[in-house]
Structure formats: structure tokens, C-alpha cells
Amino acid sequence: MVDAGGDLTNAIIGELMVAHAIQRKLGGIVIYGAVRDLDAIQSGTFPVFAAGVTHRGPYKDGPGEINVPIAIGGMVVNAGDLVVGDSDGLLCVAYDDLDEVHAAAKAKNDAEAGQMAAIRAGTNDRTWVQFTLDKLKCEVVGGK
């Protein structure tokens, strides 16, 4: 994780640093700043998350600190925290909260799987939506 303050002027990493990270067996890279060589990065399977892309290369002489708390988009990340992400974004879980968050995430996932099964079966109950619309006196225009 690199907090470059969201600056998109120069890339923090590119294809070479990603190759080096893969060789070092890192799990992924998060940059609150820019990357370059996007086509090469996206052609692989190594996860890279960045605030943006630029053609300008990185500076090689700092400044920087290691193993200090950083903030990315309002999310505070400490050394040792678990950071997970997908195309929807990133989240950070404090190491001490992993079991609790995992249980809550599994329960939410199971509930949504049940909802999806009901939708596919045509048995989902959405009467609460109409109730809310009626309560708020919302009029449906151009539809039933």
C-alpha cells in the first residue's frame, strides 16, 4: 500500500515494479496515486489498484515511510491489516477484527444468495417497495 496523496502527476509504479512485486511474492499493490503501463498490468493476473493512470514515470528518490498508518480515500490502514478488493473497490479489516468481520460477511453473503435464489425462482416478496411508495405518496408515471 502506497499513499501518494492521490497525486496523478507521476506514476508510482509501472510494469517493471509489478514484475518485481510478483517475483517477491506480494499479494497485490494498492496505490493512492497513479500507475503507468496499464495495458501490461491489466494483461496479467496480479491485482493492482490505483487512483489513476499517467504516462509520466516515477521519481526514484522518495520521500517515504514504511509500516506507518496511512489513509486512502478516508480509509485508515495500519501495518498488518487485511486489505481486500475487487472491481467495486477496497476495504480494510483490522487484524484483531478478522473473525468478527468474516462471520458478518458470510452471513450477508448467505442472505443475498437466498434473495438471489428467490428472485430467480420468481418468489421474492417486494410488497414492501409498493408499501413505501404508497406511504410516501409517490406516483408511478408511464408504467404500471
C-alpha positions as CSV (number, residue, x, y, z in Angstrom):
1,M,0.0,0.0,0.0
2,V,1.3,3.4,-1.0
3,D,-0.2,6.7,0.0
4,A,0.8,9.1,-2.7
5,G,-1.8,11.6,-1.6
6,G,-3.9,10.8,-4.7
7,D,-1.5,12.7,-6.9
8,L,-1.8,11.7,-10.5
9,T,1.1,13.7,-11.9
10,N,3.7,10.9,-12.0
11,A,3.3,7.1,-11.7
12,I,4.3,5.4,-8.5
13,I,4.8,2.1,-10.2
14,G,4.7,0.5,-13.7
15,E,5.2,-2.8,-15.4
16,L,8.8,-3.3,-14.0
17,M,7.8,-2.7,-10.4
18,V,4.8,-5.1,-10.8
19,A,7.1,-7.8,-12.2
20,H,9.4,-7.2,-9.2
21,A,6.4,-7.5,-6.8
22,I,5.3,-10.7,-8.4
23,Q,8.9,-12.1,-8.1
24,R,8.9,-11.1,-4.4
25,K,5.5,-13.0,-4.0
26,L,3.5,-9.9,-2.9
27,G,-0.3,-10.4,-2.9
28,G,-1.1,-7.2,-4.7
29,I,-0.5,-3.5,-4.8
30,V,-2.6,-0.6,-3.8
31,I,-1.5,2.9,-4.9
32,Y,-3.3,6.1,-3.8
33,G,-1.8,7.7,-6.8
34,A,-1.1,6.9,-10.4
35,V,0.4,3.9,-12.2
36,R,1.7,3.6,-15.8
37,D,2.0,0.7,-18.3
38,L,-1.7,-0.1,-17.7
39,D,-2.0,-2.5,-20.7
40,A,0.8,-4.6,-19.4
41,I,-0.5,-4.5,-15.8
42,Q,-4.1,-5.4,-16.9
43,S,-2.9,-8.3,-19.1
44,G,-1.7,-10.2,-16.0
45,T,-3.5,-11.6,-13.0
46,F,-1.6,-9.7,-10.3
47,P,-4.0,-7.3,-8.5
48,V,-3.2,-3.6,-8.8
49,F,-5.5,-0.9,-7.5
50,A,-4.7,2.7,-8.3
51,A,-6.4,6.1,-8.2
52,G,-5.4,6.8,-11.8
53,V,-3.1,6.3,-14.8
54,T,-0.4,8.6,-16.3
55,H,2.3,8.2,-18.9
56,R,4.8,10.0,-16.7
57,G,7.4,7.8,-15.0
58,P,8.0,7.7,-11.2
59,Y,10.5,9.6,-9.2
60,K,13.1,7.3,-7.7
61,D,14.1,9.2,-4.6
62,G,11.3,9.4,-2.1
63,P,10.1,10.7,0.2
64,G,8.5,7.8,2.0
65,E,8.0,5.8,5.2
66,I,7.4,2.1,5.9
67,N,4.9,0.5,8.3
68,V,3.1,3.7,9.3
69,P,-0.6,4.2,9.3
70,I,-1.9,5.7,6.0
71,A,-5.3,7.0,4.8
72,I,-6.6,6.1,1.4
73,G,-9.9,7.7,0.4
74,G,-10.9,8.1,4.1
75,M,-9.9,4.5,4.9
76,V,-7.2,4.2,7.6
77,V,-4.8,1.3,7.0
78,N,-2.3,0.1,9.6
79,A,0.5,-2.4,9.1
80,G,-0.8,-5.9,9.5
81,D,-4.4,-5.0,8.4
82,L,-6.1,-7.2,5.8
83,V,-6.9,-5.3,2.6
84,V,-9.2,-7.0,0.1
85,G,-10.6,-5.6,-3.1
86,D,-12.3,-6.2,-6.4
87,S,-13.6,-4.1,-9.3
88,D,-16.0,-2.4,-6.9
89,G,-13.3,-1.1,-4.6
90,L,-11.2,-1.9,-1.5
91,L,-11.9,-2.5,2.2
92,C,-9.6,-2.8,5.1
93,V,-10.1,-5.0,8.2
94,A,-8.1,-4.6,11.3
95,Y,-6.3,-7.8,12.2
96,D,-8.0,-8.1,15.6
97,D,-11.4,-7.9,13.9
98,L,-10.9,-10.5,11.2
99,D,-13.1,-13.3,12.8
100,E,-16.0,-11.0,13.5
101,V,-15.9,-9.3,10.1
102,H,-15.6,-12.7,8.4
103,A,-18.7,-14.0,10.2
104,A,-20.7,-10.9,9.4
105,A,-19.6,-11.0,5.7
106,K,-20.5,-14.7,5.4
107,A,-24.0,-14.0,6.9
108,K,-24.5,-11.2,4.5
109,N,-23.4,-13.3,1.6
110,D,-25.6,-16.2,2.6
111,A,-28.6,-13.8,2.9
112,E,-28.0,-12.3,-0.5
113,A,-27.7,-15.7,-2.0
114,G,-31.1,-16.6,-0.6
115,Q,-32.5,-13.4,-2.1
116,M,-31.0,-14.1,-5.5
117,A,-32.5,-17.6,-5.4
118,A,-35.9,-16.2,-4.7
119,I,-35.6,-13.7,-7.5
120,R,-34.6,-16.4,-10.0
121,A,-37.5,-18.6,-8.8
122,G,-39.9,-15.7,-9.0
123,T,-40.9,-15.9,-5.3
124,N,-39.2,-12.8,-4.0
125,D,-41.6,-10.6,-1.9
126,R,-41.2,-7.0,-2.9
127,T,-44.5,-5.7,-1.4
128,W,-42.5,-3.5,1.0
129,V,-41.4,-1.4,-2.0
130,Q,-45.0,-0.7,-3.1
131,F,-45.9,-0.1,0.6
132,T,-43.1,2.5,0.9
133,L,-44.1,4.2,-2.4
134,D,-47.7,4.4,-1.3
135,K,-46.8,5.7,2.1
136,L,-44.7,8.5,0.5
137,K,-47.5,9.2,-2.0
138,C,-45.1,8.5,-4.9
139,E,-46.8,8.3,-8.3
140,V,-45.5,5.9,-10.9
141,V,-45.5,7.8,-14.2
142,G,-45.7,5.9,-17.6
143,G,-45.8,2.4,-16.1
144,K,-47.9,0.0,-14.1
